[in-house]
Amino acid sequence: MFAMRNVPFLLLVLTQLLRAGSALDNGLALTPPMGWMSWQRFRCITDCDTFPDECISEKLFRRSADLLVSEGYADVGYEYVIIDDCWLEWNRDNKTNKLVPDRKRFPRGLNVLADHIHAKGLKFGLYQDFGTKTCAGYPGVIDHMALDAETFANWDVDYVKLDGCYANVSDMATGYPEFGRLLNETGRPMVYSCSWPAYQSGSEQPLFEALKRHCNLWRNWADIQDSFQSVMTIADYFANNQDSMQPHAGPGHWNDPDMLILGNYGLSYDQSKLQMAIWAVLAAPLIMSNDLAKVRPEIKEILQNRDVIAVNQDPLGIQGLASTNRT
């Protein structure tokens, strides 16, 4: 029998194990997340006077949430409305050090927007960066990770995308898990999308076992662009590296080839079908980035094809394997 003097030590060990396991499985993203994100289509447009319908603003995300519902996307599973970069003021609050949404473009803050998205039966996602700055130069989470995690919870965020610009790649193996742990400690369920391996590509082998423990999904490679060449370059990367990547995908932890660009300018009808098919077979997150008000009916039909979506959302979560003999 254990002596009673060992009990405090055992409690400490159990506490540390539970704490370490808190990032292992938050019970989220048991199938690949589906939704809409601003970046590929709207980038960092902040001039609302010149581009009132395209600038990164409360108006854009309210409208996109409304269209996800009214155009039938929500009915087939698209549920996340995700703000990407450029939503911030250039500086943190000088008294609290908290992140501040741009006061002109998000004049009512983010809680009002989150309430609108949630009232539609959807979920709210938000971008940040592990480095000193976001990729567009706004404040990152370094030195403020606990504060930012709590702020996201207070803003009723459901999904966090953490980029890796202006950061040391050597710090990511500790930094990304730490931020995931802090998100979990808020008590609010938040899907955690990591960009960690995208910054490792070409320099070192991604640490897939760590990614599975600490992230719900992770960007594997370069940003997608609005072209068929970009789609196929990413598809080739996944095919050429599938032996190392494929075994690690599954419920709660997914490889992410980046956004669906269907409905923009770069893909033909047949190319649109091909991207949707490849992403479905890869068990990839289906995160659209387009102007939902301008998606043509035939492209909307592809995006809402229930049979293709069913392949992607199979609860077994097995990422398909590609033939490497494509010419």
N, C-alpha and C positions, 0 to 999 in steps of 0.2 A: 504494500500500500504506500501511496505517496504521503510523506509527512506534511502537516498543515503548513509548515514554513515554506513549502514549495508552491502553495496556492497563488500568492501574489506573482511569482515568476510565471506560472502557467497562464494566469489571467493576462499578463503583459504579452506573452507570446500569442495567445488567441486574439487579443486586441490588434496586434500588429498584422496577424494573418488576415483578419477581417478587413482591416484598413487597406492592406495590399490588394485584397480581393474586390474592394469596392469598385475598382475600375475594370474588373474582369468581365462583368456581365450586368449591365443596367436594365436588362429586360427589354431593350428597345431595338428597333430595326431588325426584327426577326425575319422580315423579307426586305428586299432592297427598297430604300426610301424612294418615294415618288413625289414630284412636286414641280415647282417653278422657281428659277433663280434669275437675278437681273444681269449678271456680268456679261455674258457673251454678246447679248443683244444691245444692252444699254451702257455697258462699260462704266466710265466715270463721268457721265454727262452731269454737270452741276449747274449749268446756265439755264435756269428755269424761265428766264425772260425770253430767250431765243428759242428754247426747246421745252415748252410748257408740258407737253405730253410725254417727253422722253427723259427728263432729268430725274436723277435719283432723289425721290421725294415721297412724302406720305401719299400724295395723289397717285403716283405710279403704282405703289404697292396695294393701296385700297382698290384701285381699278383692276389690278391683276387678280386679287382675291375674288372680286366680284365675278370676273370672267371665268375663273376656274370653276365656279359654281354654275353660272348661267349658261356656259357653253358645254357643260356636261363632263368636263375633265375630272371634277371631284367624284362624280358617280362611278368612274372606272378606277379610282385609286389615287389620283394626284392630290396630295393633301398639304404639302409644305409650301409656304410662300417665304422665300429666303432673300433677304437683303444682302447683297455682296458689298464690295468696298465702296468708299466715298460717302458714307452716311454721317460722318463725324464732323465736329468742329476740329480745327487744326491743333487745338490744345485742350488738355484736361482742365476740369474746373480747378481754379487756383486755390480754393479752400479745401475741397474734399478729395481732390485728385481723381474724381470719378470721370469716366468717359461722358462726353456731352454730344447728343445728336445735333446735327446742324440746325441752328435755331431758325433759319429762314425756310429751309426745305422740310423740316420736321418740327413745325412751330409748337405742336402740342406734346412733343416728346414721343416716346415709343410705346408707352402703355396704352394710349388711345388707339394706335394702329394695331397693337396686339389684340385689344378687345374687339376691334372690327373683324380681324382675321378669325379669331376664335368664335365670334358670333355666327360666322359663315360655316362653322363646323370644320375649319381648317386649322393648321398649325403654323407657328411663327418661327422663322429661322433668321440668324444673324451671323455676319462675317466679322472675324477679327484676325489678328496676326500674332504669332509667337515672338516676333522680333521687336525691335525698338520702334518700328513704324510698320504700318500696313504697306502693301505693295505700291499704293498710290501716295504714300507719305504721311498718312494720318497716324495718330498715336497707337502703338501696339500694346501688348499686355505685359511685356517684360517689366519686372519690378512692381507690378500691380495685379498679379494673377488672382490672388484671393479676392481682392476688391472687385475685379472685373467679373469673376464667376458669380459673386453674390449680386452684382448689379444686373447681370443677365437674368438671374432667377427673379429678381424684383421686377424686371421688365416683362416677365412671363414668356421668356424665350423657350422654345421647344427643340431647337436644333442649332448647333454652333458649328460653323466652319472656321477652322483655325489654319491660316496660311503660314508661310515660313520666310517671307522676305525680311531683309535686314536682321537676320539671325545667324548665329554660328551653327552650322550643321552638327558640329560635335556636341552641342548642348541639347539637341533635339531628343536624344535617347532618354534624357531625364526630364526635360521641359514639357514635352507633349504628355507623358504619363502624369506628371504633376498637375497639369491643368485639367486633365480628365478627372483626376481624383478630386480636385477642388470643385468641379462642376457637380460631381456626385454628392459631395458633402453639403451642398446647398439644400438638398432634399427635393429639388425640382427635377423631374426626369427631362434630360436634354440629350438628344442624339448628338454624338460627337464625331465630326468629320475632320480627319487629320490630313495635312499635306506633307507630312514628314518624309515619306519615301520619294515623293516627287523631287525633293531637294537632295536625296541621296543618289538618285539615278545617275550613273556614269562615274560615281566616285566610290561607292561601296554597295554591298548587297543589303537591301532593306531587311530590317529585323522583323520578319513576319510574325514570329511568335509573340514578340512584344506588342506589335500592332494589334494582334487579335485580343490581347489582354486589356488594352487600354483605349482602343478606338472602335467605333461602330462601322466606320468606313474610312478609306484612305485613298487619296489621289496618288496614283502610281507614277505618272509621267507628266509630260508637258501639257500646257493649256490647249484646249481645242480651239481652232479658228473656224471661221465660217467658210469652209471649203471642203470638197470631197477629198482632196489630197490630205488634209489634216485628219479627217475621219479614218482614212485608210492607213495613214502613218501610225495612228494610235492602235488601230486593229492589228497591224503588223507587230507592233511592240508587244501587245498582249499575246499574240501567237508565238512570237519568238522567245518569250519569257514565261510561257504558261506552265512549264514544269515546276518552276519555283513559286509561281503565284497561285495557281489554281487550287492546290491542296488547302490553302489557308482561308478561302472564301467559305462563308456559310452563315447560318442564322445569327444575326447580331454583329457580323464582321465581314465587310465586303471590299473587294477591289473596285476602284472607281476610275473608269476611263474618261471622266468628265462629262459635260452636259450634252443633252440632245439639242442639235441645232436645227431640227426640222422646223419649217415655217419661216426661216430667214431668207437669205439671198443666194447662198452658196451651193445648195443641193437641188438637183432635179427631182422629179417625182420618184423615179426608180432609185436614185441614190438615197432619197429619204427613207424608202422602204428598207434599203440595205442597212442604214445606220440603226434603224429601229430593231431590225432582226438581229444584228450582231450584238447590240446592247442587251437584248432580251436573253440571248443564249449565254452571254457572259454573266448573267445574274448581276448586272450592273445597276446602280441607282438610276432611276429614270427621272432626271431633273431637267426639265425643259428650260431653254433660255431663248425666248422669242417674244414678239409682240402679239399677245393672245387675241388682240382685237383685229389683227390682220392675217391670221393663219387661214390659208385657203381651205375650202371644204375638203378637198381630196387629201390634203396633208393632215387636217384634223382627223379624218377617218383613220389614217395610219396611226396617229398618236393615241387614238382611242380604241384601237383594235383589241377587243377583249381576249381573243385567242392568243395573240402575241403577248399581251400583258400577263396572261395566265402562265405562260412559259417562264417569264421573268419572276413572277411572284410565287412560283412553286415553293411550298413550305420546306421542302428538303434543302433548298438553297445550294444546289450543286452547280458550280460554274462549268459551262460547257467547254470542251476542248476543240481547237481548230485544227484543220489539216494544215500542215506546214509546207504542202506542195503547191500552194497557190502561185500562179505565174501571172 
